């Protein structure tokens, strides 16, 4: 799953490398537990709070989250 997440997030640009790293980490957790809520996928309270802080950050938008995935999808279609 890590390779897939790396491919899907390599184009992410949130203006801060820490946010981009958190995005990959969070996506790994959510992909591993697609049937669970954020607290269920994150396991600990600390990870859950970090996820909610990520989504609440001023630089994080739905467009920004989907943009790298859309770009990776287009690249797969080209090949």
C-alpha angles and dihedrals in degrees: 000000000000093000092051092049091048090053093046095048103037091097095048114124117181095156093255128071090215091060091049091051091047089050091057093046093048093046090053090055094046094046091050090055108029092160094057135082121244093269090047094050095043096051099198130063090236092055091045092053090047090053093050091046088052093053091044095051115117092235095054117091133162088246092053092049093050098039097078091045091051091049092049090049092052090050091052090050091052092055 
